[in-house]
Each structure stands twice: as C-alpha cells, then as structure tokens.
C-alpha cells in the first residue's frame, strides 16, 4: 500500500473530515482533564496521594462516570474523557476512604486543569445543597447549571482558591461569608487529617430523625440546608486545623454562606431600594428598584440580573441591565412574568410625586429581551400608585391599586380591557396579590405602610365583566399587613409588619391562626413571606417603622409549614426552624460600600457595618438560592428624616443553597 505523500496528505485529511461529517461521525480526539488533589490551600498544601478520582456527569438519578484516575505522589492525576461539554454539569470526586471525600463542581464546560480541595468541596456542597441528599449530586439539568453558576461565585476550581467574587466588594470582609467558607474548609481539612474527627463531623451533620450522611461533602450539604444545627461544636472543629486563613474570629449564629451583589450594570442607576423579584424561565432575576440611590425620588430604572447575580449584559439574545424605558418610575412591590414571557412592573412613584403629572398610576410591560411594549409614560387610566402586579396562569394581569383602594385586572394582559373592584374603604391602600390554583385572587390591604388604617384580607373571583368578592376579613386582624404567599394546601400566609406576626388564612378565607408577636420570636416587622416547595415559610423581616429602631443587622425567619411530612421532626405548624437570631449576615470588619465605592450613607454619614438591612422579600430560585432584598438602609431615624431622604437599600444578599427550590415559571406555548 502506498503511503500518502506530503502533497496528498492534506487532501486525504480533508476527504476524511468531509466523510466523517457526512456520516455524522466526530473527528475530535479524547480530551484530557488534569488536576491536583490536595488538603489545605493558604498556609499548608498537602498532596493527597494514591487516591481514586472520578469524573461524573450529573443526571436525575445515578450520575454517569466519564473518567477515572489515581493520584500520584504529588497528588496529581490525568484522565482522558470523551466529551468536554454537558447538557447538565460535570463534577469530580476524590474518595479518601472512610466517608471522607473531596469534590469539585466543574459546570457544563470541562476545564483543562483543576484543583480539588476542601474549599472546592465547601463550594460544591453549598451550591448543590438541594441536589446533594443521597450521597451524589443529582437533579434536572437546568437547575444544576444554575447551581454551578453559584459555585463559581464561591471558588475558582482551576486554582482551588476563593473566587474573585468573594474576595472583592461587596463581599470580602464586608460580610463574613469569605471567612465562613475558609472556616468550613478547615473543618473538612481536620476530617481529612483525622478520621475520628470525620466520624464526629458526620454525627454533627446528621439531620434530626434522619440517616447519617454517606460522606463529608454530603454532611456539609446537610449543614447548608439546616445551618443552625450544632453551630458551636462545628465552630470548635474549625479551630483544630487551620490551613485556610483568615477564618472566623467568633462563632456565627448559623453556618449560612452568602453572595452579596450590588452591580446593576450602570452606576448612574445604582440599586436604591430593590423591592421584589420575578425569575424568568432562564433564571434571570427581574427586580423593582424604588428610588434613586442616596435620594428619596423615584428611580426611572429597573434591574435585571443573571442567575449568578451579575448584571444582564444583553449578549446572546438576553436583556441588558438596567432598563430605563417603558414608563418606569418608582417601582415598588409589583413585578410579574406572564405565561407568554412578558415582564410587567407596577409604578408606584416615590418622593411625594405621582407616577405621572395627571395623577394616574401606571404599569409598564417589556419583552423577555427588555424591549418596552408599554408607551413612554406606561399604561395609564386605571390603577393609581400600583403595588403588587401579578399574572395568573392565563395571562390576566392583577394590580393592587394602592392609591384608589381597589383591585384592577387587565384581562388577557390588555390594559384597554380592564375590570376593577369597588373601593374597599378609605385608607385600605391595597398592597399584595396572590393567585390560588383555582384562579381566584387573594388581596392584602395594609391600611398604609405604618398601619394608619385597618388591614384587610379578601378573596376575589374574575368573571366576564366584573370581580366578585368571595370573602373579607379585617381589623382587628393584623396591622400594616403586606406580602403574602400560598402553600400547597391553599392556605394564605400573610406578613403583618405592624404587630410582628404572620397570619394564616384557610382556603375559604377564614382566619386560622397567627404566629410571632413576642420577644421569644425572631419575627420582627415582617414585610413579606415566601412558601418553599416543601411548604415551609420564609419571613423577610423589615423591622419596626418607629424612631429608635436603628438596626445593626436584620434577619430571616423560617417557619414550619402546614405539611407535616416535610417539616422537621418534632416541629408543629408555625414553629420557628431558624435559631432565635434568625439567619443574619454579619460584617467581618469592613464597612458597607455602594458599588461605586462610596460608603452606604455617603462620605459624611455614619459608617454602616450592616451588609444585610431591612428586607421586603426573600425569593427562591430554581437552584434553591434564597435572594433577600435590601430595601431600606438600617437606620430608620436617618432614612425617614425629611432632610436626609436616603432610604434606598444597596443590593441583594443571596443565601446559597438554603431553600427547597421553586419550579420554573410556566410558559404559554404558541400555536
């Protein structure tokens, strides 16, 4: 057989390539994944030798093994793999034996080199916490990819070092999360060095009434989901071996890990009181933004963040943040996404002005790319000072008209075809709306932000040309009621800010009970509640609206829900699952800065060490991350002053892997 010459070889290669494409074959050779498995990262790096390493692709069930290797005397390994991209995610597990493992989440694209250590394991266990319950990472592909994005916010898997996100403002030492990840990595390093400590760690992270975790990473995932468990004992374990520095100087109130974000994409329109979030089917967060940062006047912009909290950049057919169009002016609590994908915002108008010169309220509508559908002054002629703006399953848009004490509905999303309820009563000041599975709507009216008038909780049914009232409960139930959420049993949970309680109403509209309202409760001026997919309830605490209530920090409370099968053993409905402190976010010693680098209260104001402030809502994404909205700054005395006028909070605090995920929003299919 004659060998190809130098002239004929290129032609032969080209012919083979064409044939391969014609036959649907791949000409790509196997890729190589190289890495190092080591214990420690900052002060000490000890190679983990003679240890089996496996590369997996996550699935809904048992993950697929794509490659295997064994580390050499330097802790290094190399393996050949057949694919470099995944419709799900890749992850690597190094099994050190006796339930001790080190893990690294690689995401949907395989890097060339990686480091697997305790810090990558902390990131993997927390970001994948809601998918790491059976000894291996498992779940649907898209939520796993969202979780992998949050993993990248915690660690750089190429170097095994903390991510630039955690090393930089508004994280770094403005919060304690960077130090918390190092502290937890130290606990795992102690387990790597001493298998007796590993057994102790597995004992500490065993769920109450549940089985012991199969491995140290799964134990850490258990802790991520229940971070208030055995806090002090785990803290003491973090001090037995300290290769990652600096860690925590004091024990936290809970082992939560957060990522704080405050970049809108344009510092000319910084965060100024984000109030509520709606997640689209792609995991993008569309959020209201009350005021111009540092002022009390209405913000003309809304914010869109990627699933990892970075501002949407407009690339690859995505929206670009911030959005300044479509009549946006002082959005409050109102944001929703209808079944066709359109995004709707309710314009409240802050700073003593109405959203328009005519005094009418307005509602803005955008395409999924952020292109305005509503006119330059938005849709007018109906609601006044719109608050909650909610789509039902068929695309009707329900609007709480705070200014006229009414409920409005844009039928089929048409602002020119609307119906409204009669005004409830003077001062009702309608605030939130929740749609039940039968299509009826719950309307919460707070009687004003401070509860000057009575509160009311009503239910309505939409007919062809009218709204029918089905039930109504008002004073003495609640004071300054605000946000609500419906559980899988049809119960409606309502935050009552003025008396620090959460009320529960039966599907019929009748009052069932209330929780909180005492010094023994961590509920403190709740603004809204969110029911997770296990029916437990998350309370966003705003704090009291009275002078002298100058918070150094605020908190999130978790309540046991109505589903006895999913709430923790021994907990009754309404019992607090969080510690008395709630879930907080302390500073590690640096003052809070805005995205442009200026202090929270400006160069002449007081220094703030409160990275999480007064919250108006906590919203759960498809990966189980809980997004908490810093709506007001911590000092009520300063922020409510007519001369200061500087209330707008500075961003979003994302609690990684903390809550059972919410499903993707439904999308109406085109014919």
C-alpha positions in Angstrom: 0.0 0.0 0.0 1.4 3.4 -1.0 1.8 5.9 1.9 0.4 9.4 1.2 3.0 12.0 0.2 3.3 15.4 1.7 1.2 16.8 -1.2 -1.6 14.2 -1.0 -1.8 14.1 2.9 -3.8 17.4 3.3 -6.2 16.2 0.6 -6.7 12.9 2.4 -7.3 14.6 5.7 -9.8 16.9 4.2 -11.6 13.9 2.5 -11.8 12.0 5.8 -13.2 15.1 7.5 -15.9 15.5 4.9 -16.7 11.8 5.1 -16.9 12.0 8.8 -19.3 15.0 8.7 -21.4 13.3 6.0 -21.7 10.1 8.1 -22.4 12.0 11.3 -19.1 11.0 12.9 -16.9 13.0 15.2 -13.2 13.7 14.4 -12.5 15.1 17.8 -10.0 13.1 19.9 -10.5 12.4 23.5 -9.9 15.4 25.8 -7.6 15.4 28.8 -8.5 16.5 32.3 -5.6 17.1 34.6 -5.7 18.1 38.2 -4.3 18.1 41.7 -6.0 16.7 44.8 -4.7 18.4 47.9 -5.6 19.2 51.5 -5.2 22.8 52.5 -4.8 25.9 50.5 -3.4 29.0 52.1 -0.8 28.1 54.8 -0.3 24.4 54.0 -0.9 22.3 50.9 -0.5 18.6 51.4 -0.8 16.4 48.3 -3.4 13.6 48.6 -1.7 10.6 47.1 -2.7 7.2 45.8 -6.4 8.3 45.8 -9.0 7.3 43.2 -10.6 10.2 41.3 -13.7 10.0 39.2 -15.3 12.5 36.8 -19.1 12.4 36.7 -21.8 13.9 34.6 -24.9 14.6 36.8 -28.3 13.2 35.9 -31.7 13.0 37.5 -30.6 9.7 39.1 -27.2 7.9 39.4 -24.5 10.1 37.8 -22.6 8.8 34.8 -18.9 8.0 35.3 -16.9 9.6 32.4 -13.4 9.0 33.6 -11.2 7.6 36.3 -7.7 8.1 37.6 -5.5 7.7 40.6 -3.3 10.5 42.1 0.5 10.2 42.1 3.0 11.1 44.8 2.3 14.8 44.1 -1.5 14.4 44.3 -1.7 14.9 40.5 -3.9 13.0 38.1 -4.7 12.9 34.4 -7.6 11.2 32.7 -8.9 11.0 29.1 -12.5 11.9 28.6 -14.8 11.7 25.5 -16.7 14.9 25.9 -15.9 18.5 27.1 -19.4 19.9 27.3 -22.6 18.7 29.0 -26.3 19.5 28.9 -26.1 19.0 32.6 -22.9 19.6 34.7 -19.6 17.8 35.4 -18.2 17.2 38.9 -15.1 15.4 40.3 -15.0 13.2 43.4 -11.7 12.2 45.1 -12.5 9.3 47.6 -10.1 9.3 50.5 -11.9 6.4 52.2 -13.9 6.1 55.4 -16.6 8.6 54.2 -14.0 11.3 53.5 -14.3 12.8 50.1 -13.2 16.0 48.3 -15.4 17.3 45.5 -15.2 20.0 42.8 -18.1 21.2 40.6 -16.9 22.0 37.1 -20.1 23.2 35.4 -21.2 22.4 31.9 -17.8 23.0 30.3 -14.8 20.9 31.2 -11.7 23.0 32.1 -8.3 21.7 31.2 -6.9 21.7 34.8 -8.5 21.8 38.2 -7.6 21.7 41.9 -9.8 19.6 44.2 -9.5 20.5 47.9 -11.6 21.4 50.9 -12.5 24.8 49.6 -13.9 23.4 46.4 -15.8 20.9 48.5 -17.4 23.7 50.6 -18.5 25.4 47.4 -19.8 22.2 45.8 -21.8 21.2 48.9 -23.4 24.6 49.4 -24.2 25.4 45.8 -25.5 21.9 45.2 -27.1 21.5 48.7 -30.7 21.0 47.3 -29.4 18.3 44.9 -27.0 16.5 47.3 -29.2 14.4 49.5 -28.4 10.8 48.5 -24.6 10.7 48.5 -24.3 12.0 45.0 -25.3 15.2 43.1 -28.5 14.5 41.2 -31.2 16.6 39.6 -32.6 18.2 36.5 -30.0 19.7 34.2 -31.0 23.3 34.1 -31.3 23.9 37.9 -28.0 22.1 38.3 -26.4 24.6 35.8 -27.8 27.5 37.8 -26.3 26.0 41.0 -23.0 25.6 39.2 -23.0 29.3 38.5 -23.3 30.0 42.2 -20.5 27.5 42.8 -18.3 29.7 40.6 -19.2 32.7 42.9 -17.6 30.8 45.8 -14.4 29.2 44.4 -12.1 29.1 41.4 -11.8 25.4 40.6 -8.8 26.0 38.4 -6.7 27.2 41.3 -8.7 25.9 44.3 -8.7 29.4 45.8 -11.6 31.7 46.8 -13.4 33.3 43.8 -12.8 36.9 42.9 -16.4 37.5 43.8 -15.9 36.6 47.4 -12.5 38.3 47.5 -14.0 41.6 46.3 -16.6 44.2 47.4 -19.4 44.0 48.3 -18.2 40.7 49.8 -14.6 40.3 51.1 -14.8 41.4 54.8 -17.9 43.5 54.2 -19.6 40.1 55.1 -18.5 37.1 57.0 -19.0 34.6 54.1 -15.5 34.5 52.8 -14.2 33.7 56.2 -17.0 31.2 56.8 -16.0 29.2 53.6 -12.4 29.1 54.9 -13.6 28.0 58.4 -15.7 25.2 57.0 -12.8 24.2 54.7 -10.7 24.0 57.9 -13.3 21.6 59.4 -13.0 19.4 56.4 -9.2 19.6 56.5 -9.4 18.3 60.1 -11.5 15.4 58.8 -9.0 14.7 56.1 -6.2 14.5 58.6 -8.1 12.7 61.3 -10.8 10.1 60.5 -12.0 10.2 64.1 -12.9 13.8 63.6 -14.5 12.9 60.3 -16.8 10.5 62.1 -17.6 13.3 64.6 -18.4 15.7 61.8 -20.8 13.2 60.2 -22.5 12.9 63.6 -22.8 16.7 63.9 -24.3 17.0 60.4 -26.8 14.1 60.7 -30.4 15.5 60.3 -32.7 15.2 63.3 -34.5 11.9 62.8 -32.7 11.2 59.6 -29.9 8.9 58.4 -26.2 9.8 58.8 -24.6 11.4 55.7 -22.7 9.0 53.4 -19.7 11.3 53.1 -18.3 14.5 54.5 -19.5 16.6 51.5 -23.0 15.3 51.9 -22.8 16.2 55.6 -21.8 19.7 54.6 -24.7 19.8 52.2 -27.0 18.8 55.2 -25.5 21.8 57.1 -26.1 24.1 54.2 -29.8 23.2 54.3 -30.0 23.4 58.1 -27.3 25.8 59.0 -28.4 26.4 62.6 -27.5 22.8 63.7 -24.7 22.3 66.1 -23.1 25.6 65.4 -20.7 25.9 68.3 -19.5 22.3 68.0 -18.7 22.8 64.3 -17.0 26.1 65.0 -14.7 24.4 67.6 -13.9 21.8 64.9 -12.8 24.5 62.5 -10.2 25.5 65.1 -8.5 22.1 65.3 -6.5 22.5 62.0 -6.2 25.9 60.2 -4.6 25.7 56.7 -7.1 28.2 55.3 -6.8 31.7 56.7 -8.2 34.0 57.8 -11.2 32.2 59.2 -13.9 33.3 61.6 -12.9 35.0 64.8 -16.2 34.2 66.5 -18.8 31.5 66.1 -21.6 32.5 63.7 -25.3 32.3 64.7 -25.7 29.9 61.7 -23.5 28.3 59.0 -25.1 30.1 56.1 -23.0 31.1 53.1 -24.0 34.2 51.1 -23.0 36.1 48.0 -23.9 39.8 48.0 -24.4 41.6 44.7 -24.9 45.3 44.1 -24.0 46.0 40.5 -26.9 47.0 38.3 -24.7 47.3 35.2 -24.6 51.1 35.3 -23.6 53.2 38.3 -25.7 56.0 37.0 -28.7 53.9 38.1 -27.4 52.1 41.2 -29.6 50.0 43.5 -31.9 52.2 45.5 -34.3 50.0 47.4 -35.0 46.8 45.5 -38.4 45.7 46.5 -39.4 42.4 44.8 -38.1 39.8 42.2 -39.6 37.7 39.5 -37.5 34.9 38.0 -38.0 34.1 34.3 -37.7 30.7 32.8 -34.0 31.3 32.0 -33.2 32.1 35.7 -32.8 35.8 35.2 -34.0 38.0 38.1 -36.2 41.0 37.2 -36.5 43.3 40.1 -38.1 46.5 41.1 -36.0 49.5 42.3 -37.7 52.1 44.4 -35.6 55.2 44.5 -32.5 57.0 43.2 -29.6 55.9 45.5 -29.0 58.5 48.1 -32.3 60.3 47.4 -36.0 59.7 48.0 -37.2 60.4 44.5 -38.5 57.7 42.1 -35.9 55.6 40.2 -36.5 55.6 36.5 -34.8 52.2 36.2 -35.4 48.5 36.9 -32.7 45.9 37.3 -32.1 42.5 35.6 -29.5 40.1 37.0 -28.2 36.9 35.6 -28.7 33.7 37.6 -25.3 34.3 39.2 -26.2 37.8 40.3 -24.2 39.6 37.7 -26.0 42.3 35.7 -27.6 41.1 32.5 -25.3 42.2 29.6 -27.5 41.9 26.5 -25.4 39.3 24.9 -26.8 36.2 23.1 -30.4 37.5 23.0 -30.7 38.5 26.6 -31.8 41.7 28.3 -29.4 44.4 29.3 -29.5 45.9 32.8 -30.6 48.4 33.9 -33.7 49.1 31.9 -34.7 52.8 31.6 -37.7 52.9 29.3 -41.4 52.0 29.1 -42.6 54.5 31.7 -40.7 53.0 34.6 -40.9 55.4 37.6 -40.5 54.4 41.2 -41.4 50.7 41.0 -42.4 49.2 44.4 -43.6 45.7 45.1 -45.0 45.0 41.6 -43.2 42.7 39.2 -44.5 39.6 37.4 -43.9 37.5 34.3 -46.9 36.3 32.3 -47.2 32.9 30.5 -46.0 34.4 27.2 -42.8 35.7 28.9 -43.7 39.4 29.0 -42.5 41.2 32.2 -44.8 43.7 33.9 -43.9 46.3 36.5 -46.2 48.4 38.7 -45.0 52.0 39.0 -45.7 53.4 42.5 -43.9 56.8 42.4 -41.9 57.8 45.4 -40.7 61.1 46.9 -44.0 62.9 47.1 -44.8 62.6 43.4 -47.3 60.5 41.5 -46.0 58.4 38.6 -47.4 61.0 36.1 -48.4 64.6 36.1 -52.1 63.5 35.7 -52.0 61.7 39.0 -52.8 58.3 37.4 -50.9 55.2 38.3 -49.1 53.3 35.6 -48.0 49.8 34.6 -45.0 49.0 32.4 -44.6 46.0 30.1 -41.5 44.6 28.4 -40.5 41.7 26.1 -38.2 39.0 27.5 -35.3 41.0 26.0 -36.2 44.1 27.9 -37.7 46.0 25.0 -40.6 48.2 26.1 -44.1 47.3 25.0 -45.8 50.0 27.0 -45.6 53.6 25.8 -43.1 56.2 27.2 -45.5 57.1 30.1 -46.5 53.4 30.6 -50.2 52.2 30.6 -52.4 54.8 32.3 -56.0 55.4 33.1 -56.6 52.7 35.8 -54.6 51.9 38.9 -53.1 54.7 40.9 -49.8 54.0 42.7 -49.6 50.4 41.6 -48.1 47.9 44.1 -48.4 44.2 43.5 -48.6 43.3 39.8 -49.3 39.6 39.3 -50.1 37.4 36.3 -52.4 34.4 36.6 -52.0 31.2 34.6 -53.9 32.5 31.5 -52.3 35.9 31.3 -54.7 38.2 33.2 -52.7 40.9 35.0 -53.9 41.7 38.5 -52.9 45.0 40.0 -53.2 46.3 43.6 -54.2 50.0 43.3 -52.7 51.4 46.5 -54.0 54.9 45.6 -57.6 54.1 44.9 -58.1 51.2 47.4 -59.1 48.9 44.6 -58.2 45.7 42.7 -57.7 46.0 38.9 -57.4 43.3 36.3 -56.1 43.7 32.7 -58.0 40.9 31.1 -55.7 38.7 28.9 -53.0 41.3 29.5 -54.8 44.0 27.6 -54.6 47.3 29.5 -57.5 48.7 27.5 -59.8 45.9 28.7 -59.8 46.1 32.5 -62.2 45.5 35.3 -62.0 46.7 38.9 -63.5 46.1 42.2 -65.3 48.8 44.1 -63.1 50.7 46.5 -62.7 48.7 49.7 -62.7 51.6 52.2 -60.8 54.8 52.9 -57.2 54.1 53.6 -57.3 50.4 52.6 -54.2 51.0 50.4 -54.1 47.6 48.6 -50.6 46.1 48.7 -50.2 42.4 47.6 -52.0 39.9 45.5 -51.6 36.1 45.4 -53.3 33.8 42.8 -54.7 30.5 44.1 -54.7 27.3 42.0 -58.4 27.7 41.2 -57.7 31.2 39.6 -59.2 33.2 42.5 -57.1 36.0 43.9 -56.1 37.0 47.5 -55.8 40.7 48.0 -53.9 42.1 51.1 -54.6 45.7 52.1 -52.4 47.0 54.8 -54.1 50.3 55.7 -50.9 52.1 54.8 -47.3 51.4 55.3 -47.5 52.1 59.0 -51.0 50.8 59.5 -52.8 54.1 60.0 -56.0 52.4 58.8 -57.2 48.9 59.3 -55.8 45.9 57.4 -58.0 43.6 55.2 -57.5 40.2 53.5 -60.1 39.5 50.8 -60.6 36.9 48.0 -62.0 37.7 44.6 -63.1 35.8 41.5 -62.8 37.2 38.0 -66.0 36.9 35.9 -66.6 38.0 32.3 -67.1 41.7 33.1 -66.6 42.0 36.9 -64.9 40.9 40.1 -66.9 39.1 42.7 -65.9 39.3 46.4 -65.7 35.8 48.0 -64.6 36.6 51.5 -63.3 39.5 53.6 -61.5 39.6 57.0 -60.3 42.9 58.5 -59.5 44.6 61.8 -58.6 43.6 64.5 -56.7 41.0 62.3 -53.2 42.3 61.7 -51.7 45.8 61.4 -49.9 47.1 58.3 -50.2 43.8 56.5 -48.1 43.5 53.4 -46.7 40.5 51.5 -48.4 37.0 51.2 -47.8 33.5 49.9 -50.0 30.5 49.3 -49.0 26.9 50.3 -49.9 23.7 48.5 -52.9 23.2 50.8 -54.3 26.6 49.6 -53.6 28.4 52.9 -52.6 32.0 52.5 -49.8 33.2 54.8 -49.6 37.0 55.3 -46.9 39.2 56.9 -48.2 41.7 59.4 -45.4 44.3 59.7 -47.1 46.4 62.4 -47.6 43.7 65.1 -44.6 41.4 64.1 -46.9 38.5 63.2 -47.6 36.1 60.4 -51.3 35.3 59.9 -52.6 32.2 58.2 -56.0 32.0 56.4 -57.8 28.9 55.2 -58.6 28.4 51.5 -62.2 29.6 52.4 -60.8 33.0 53.5 -61.3 32.3 57.2 -58.6 33.2 59.7 -56.9 30.1 61.0 -54.2 31.3 63.4 -51.1 33.6 63.7 -47.5 33.2 64.8 -44.9 35.6 66.3 -45.6 38.8 68.1 -43.5 38.1 71.2 -39.9 38.6 72.4 -39.4 34.9 72.1 -39.9 35.1 68.3 -37.3 36.1 65.7 -40.1 37.6 63.6 -39.5 41.4 63.7 -41.6 43.7 61.5 -42.1 41.2 58.7 -42.7 42.7 55.2 -43.4 39.5 53.2 -43.4 35.7 53.3 -42.4 33.0 50.8 -43.6 29.4 50.9 -41.0 27.0 49.5 -41.6 23.8 47.6 -41.7 21.8 50.9 -44.4 24.2 52.3 -42.2 25.7 54.9 -42.4 29.5 55.2 -39.6 32.1 54.9 -40.2 35.5 56.6 -38.4 38.7 55.3 -38.1 40.9 58.4 -38.1 44.7 57.8 -38.2 45.8 61.4 -40.3 48.3 63.1 -41.2 51.6 61.5 -40.5 53.7 64.6 -37.8 56.1 65.6 -35.0 54.5 67.6 -35.2 51.2 65.6 -31.7 51.6 64.2 -30.7 48.0 63.2 -27.2 46.8 63.2 -28.4 43.8 61.3 -31.7 42.2 60.2 -32.7 38.6 59.9 -34.7 36.0 58.0 -37.0 33.6 59.9 -38.1 30.2 58.7 -41.4 28.7 60.0 -42.5 25.1 59.9 -45.4 24.9 57.4 -48.7 23.1 57.1 -47.2 19.9 55.6 -46.3 17.5 58.4 -44.4 15.2 56.0 -41.8 17.9 55.1 -41.4 20.0 58.2 -38.6 19.0 60.6 -39.4 16.2 63.1 -40.9 17.5 66.3 -42.0 20.8 64.7 -45.6 21.9 64.6 -47.0 24.3 62.1 -45.7 27.8 62.8 -42.8 26.7 64.9 -39.6 28.5 64.1 -36.9 26.4 62.4 -34.3 29.2 62.5 -32.4 30.0 65.7 -33.8 32.8 67.8 -31.3 35.2 66.0 -32.8 34.1 62.6 -30.4 33.9 59.7 -28.3 37.0 59.6 -25.3 38.3 57.7 -22.7 39.9 60.0 -19.8 42.0 58.8 -16.2 40.6 59.1 -15.0 44.1 60.0 -15.2 46.3 56.8 -17.8 49.0 56.4 -20.5 48.6 53.7 -19.8 50.3 50.4 -22.0 51.1 47.5 -21.0 49.7 44.1 -19.3 53.0 43.2 -17.1 52.6 46.3 -18.7 55.3 48.4 -19.9 54.4 52.0 -23.6 53.4 52.4 -24.6 56.7 53.9 -22.1 58.8 51.9 -18.8 60.3 52.9 -20.3 62.5 55.6 -22.7 60.0 57.0 -22.3 57.3 59.7 -20.4 54.2 58.9 -22.5 51.1 58.4 -21.4 47.5 59.2 -24.8 46.0 58.1 -24.4 44.2 54.8 -28.0 42.9 55.0 -30.5 45.5 56.0 -34.3 46.0 56.0 -35.8 43.3 53.8 -39.0 43.5 51.8 -38.9 39.9 50.4 -37.0 36.7 50.1 -37.4 34.9 46.8 -36.2 31.4 45.9 -34.7 30.5 42.6 -34.7 27.1 40.7 -31.4 26.1 42.3 -32.5 26.7 45.9 -30.8 30.0 46.4 -32.7 32.5 48.6 -32.5 36.1 47.3 -33.0 38.6 50.1 -33.8 42.2 49.0 -32.1 45.1 50.9 -34.9 47.6 50.6 -34.1 50.2 53.2 -30.8 51.1 55.0 -30.5 50.1 58.6 -31.2 53.5 60.4 -34.8 54.3 60.4 -34.1 57.7 62.2 -31.9 58.8 59.3 -33.7 57.3 56.5 -37.2 58.6 57.4 -35.8 62.1 58.0 -37.3 64.7 55.7 -33.9 66.4 55.4 -31.9 63.2 54.9 -34.1 61.4 52.4 -31.7 58.5 51.9 -33.6 55.3 52.5 -32.8 53.1 49.4 -31.1 49.8 50.2 -28.0 48.8 48.4 -28.4 45.4 46.7 -29.3 41.7 47.1 -28.0 39.1 49.5 -28.1 35.6 48.1 -28.1 32.7 50.6 -26.5 29.8 48.7 -28.4 26.5 48.6 -30.5 27.4 51.6 -34.1 26.7 50.5 -36.0 24.0 48.6 -36.2 25.2 45.0 -39.2 26.8 43.4 -40.2 25.3 40.0 -39.6 27.2 36.8 -42.4 29.7 35.8 -44.8 28.3 33.3 -44.5 29.5 29.7 -47.5 29.5 27.4 -46.8 27.6 24.2 -47.5 29.3 20.9 -49.8 27.6 18.5 
